[in-house]
């Protein structure tokens, strides 16, 4: 499930769990595309849901809450940032 929200794209993916049987968790990514590059930040809910639809709806809600609370994408690392770094 995907939703555009305040210049971000929230994508929720329901993942089936082995135990408890017939339950789901949700993986959420928030992406901001500036036209020159795209930043995508993943989140895990850590919660268990009874249905796939319930997990997806909770994932979208988690994404909107993150954005509303001042979410900023993680810094992008480019090859220029790595110049001069040693092992």
Order of alpha helices (4+ residues) and beta strands (2+ residues): beta-beta-beta-beta-alpha-alpha
